[in-house]
């Protein structure tokens, strides 16, 4: 209760930082699974990735696109332009990073690495892939909290909190998805844990960047909300869903994605 009261009186930028640190912390908790005596099966890990995809899809609409559309409808502009343009730019931004940043998706051989070709080890490339995944999540949290400064009815503290909670929940399987393959590849448990949690350290950083951007340039708020949504949807389609079905566990991954979508929808509708 004391923390909740403390959190409410903070500026949106500080709230975004706290929320970003929270999402990173749950990635850390997921990475700790590498120390358990038993290892989650591939079916469980694919189900967790599917769940993460469902959460991200639902969050992209209810916590980002819907407020962007509502805000745009009150502006002296065609109401579909800000959400449509912002969504497109957000997706294109991650597309460019995907082509530039060297990275390797989970379950693939190093010869299938993407981005600029380098001599980096597969371990480093895998960490870069998850880091790329976490950038739009951090931006989404930051933009959502930064929007609170505008005191717009469509953007509420409870909605921003539900977005952060939803992303944090799906960060647990992300931490597992990074640390487990690293450990199986020969790294020590400590290094596997360390690299697993480090992959999400960009989330509080980009939470700060997103919050500062929308509080400093308020007319761009609907574009920024849609930008974060476009970035997240690109990652889900290009990375998370294919990885969740890479080992043939299609039904498990799909059902888990639906469960994640429903959970995020309930969080946002009930709390927002």
N, C-alpha and C positions, 0 to 999 in steps of 0.2 A: 504493500500500500504506500509506504514512504517513497519507494522508488517510482511508483506510478505518478504520485503527486510531483515529485522532482522532475520527472520526464515531461509532464504536461506544461510546466512553466518555462522550459527551455526554448530557445529560438529554433526555428525549423532546421537550420543548418546543424546545430548541436544534436537535435533529434535524429537527423539523417545519419550523423556520425555514429551515434549510439546504436541505431538500427543496423547500420552496416557492420559494426563490430559484432553485433548479435548474430547476424547471418554468417559471418566468418567463424564465430565460436562454434556454431553447430557443424560447420565443415570440420573443425578440429575434433569435435566429438565423433563424427563419422570416421575420421582418420584413425582414431584410437582403436577401432575394431581390429586393426592389424595385430594388436597385442592379445586378442582373444585366442584361446586354445583351439577353437573351431572356426572354420572359414565359411561364410555364406556361400551357398551353391551358385552356379552361374544363373540358374533360373531365378533365384532370389535377387541377384544383382541386376538382371535384366528387368525384373519387375520393379525394382527401385528406380531404374532409369526411366521406365515407362511412367511411373508415378511422378517423377520430376517433370517429365514432358507435359503431363496433364496439368500440373500446378502452374507451369509457366504459360501455357496457352490460356487458361482461365484468368490468370493475373493480367495478361496482356490486354484482355478485353475489359473486364470489370474494374480493374484498378487504374488503367491507363487510357485505353481507347474511348470508353464510355464517357469519362470526365472530359476528354479532349473534344468529343463531339458536342457535349452539352455546353462547354465553354464557348466553342466556335459558334453555336447557334445564337449566342447573345452578343456576338461581335458584328460589326458592320462589314461582313464578308460572307461569301458563299460558304455555308457551314461545313461542307465536306472537304474543302481545300486544306485547312490546317491538319486534320487527322490523316487525310490521304497523302499529302506531301510529306508530313513528318514521318509517317510510317515508311514511305518509300526511301527517304533519306537514311533512316535508321537501319533498314535492311541493307542498303547499299554500303553504309559505313562498315558494318560487320563483314560484308562481302569483300571489301577492300582489305580489311585486316586479315581475313582468311587467306587472301591471295599473297599477302606480304609476310605475315608472321609465320616462321617455320613451326610446324606442329605435326603431331601424329595422333590419330584417333585411337581410342582403346580397342585392342583386339587386332590391329593391323601391323603388318611387317614394316620395318623402317623404310623399305623401298617404296612404300605407299605414302610416305610423308608428303605434306602439302606446304604451300608457301614457298618462299625463296629457298633454294637448295643450299644446305650447309653440311658441315661435318659433325654436327652436334649429335650426341648420343640419343638413343630412343627414349631414355628416361627423361631427358630434358625436353624433348619434343612432345612427350605425353603431357608433361606439366604445362607447357605452353598451350596445348589444346584446351585443357581445363581452365586455364587462366583466361583464354579468349572467351570461353563459355560464361565466365563469371563477370566479365565487364558489363554486359547489358543488364545483368541482375543488379549490380551495384548502382548503375545509372537509374534503373527503374525505382529503386528505393529512394535515392536522392531526389529525383524529380517529384516523386509522390509527396515527400515531406516538404520540399521547397515550395510546392504549390500551396501549402497551408498559409503562407504569408499573405496570399491574395484574399483570404477569407471568402472564397467562392463556395457556394452551397454544395456544389457537386464534388468538392474535395474536402474530406473530413479527416480528422486525426485518426478515428477508428478505421477508416478505409486504408490510410497509409500504414497503420500498425498491422492490419490484416495482411497487406501485401508483404511486409517484412517478415511476418510470422510464416506465411505460406512459402516464401523463398527460403527461409531458414530451415523449415521442415524438410524441404527437398534437398537441402545442402548436406544432410546427413548421408543419404545414399551417394551423393557426389563424392564426399570424403572417402567413403568405402570404395567407390569405383576407381579412385586414384591410388590409394594406398595399397590395396590388395594386389593389383597387377604389378606394382613396383616391387612388392615383397616377393611375389611369385617369380619375378625376373631376376632375383638374386640380391636385391638391396637388403640391408639390415632393416629390422623392424623400426628402429629409431629414424633412419633416413626415409623409409617409406612413410612413416607418420609425419615427419617434418615436411616433406615435399607435398604430401596430401593437404595439410592445412595451409601451407604457403601458397597453394594455387588459388586460394580464395582471399588472400590479403588485398587483392585489388578491389574487393567489394566495398570496404569502408572508404577507400580512396576515391572510387568513382561515385560513391554515395555523396561525398563532400562536393565533388565536382558538379554533379547533377543538381544538388540543392543550391549551390552558389550560383549556378548559371540561371536557373529559373527565378531566383529571388533578385538577381541583378538585372535581368532582361524579361520583365513580366509579360510584355506583349507576345513573347515567344512561347508562353506556357503551353497552349494547346499543341503547338508543333513539338515541343520537348516531350510531352506525355506520349504522343504518337510515335516519336522517334524511339523512345525506350521500348515501346510495344513492338515496333518493326524489328528492332535489334534482337529482341527475345524470340520472336517468331522465326526469324532466320536461323538462329542457333538451334531451335527445336527441330525444325524441318531438315536442316543440313547436317546436324550432328547427333542430337539426343535420340530421336526416334530411330534413325538407322543403326546406332550403336546398341539400342535396346533390343533390336531384332537380328543382330549380327550372328547370333548363335542358334537361330531357329526357334527361339521361344516367343513366337509371334503372339499367340493368344495371351500368354501371361503378361507380356509387355503392353498389349492393347487394353486388357481389362484393368491393369494397374494405372494406365494413363487416364482411363475414364474415372477411376477412383480418385486420382489426384485432381482431376478437373472438378469433380463434384465437391471435394473438400475445400478447394480454393474458392469456388463459387459460394459455398455456404458461409465460409469465413467472411468474404467480402460483403455478401448481401446481409448477413446477420449483424455484422459489426459496422458495416458502412452505412 
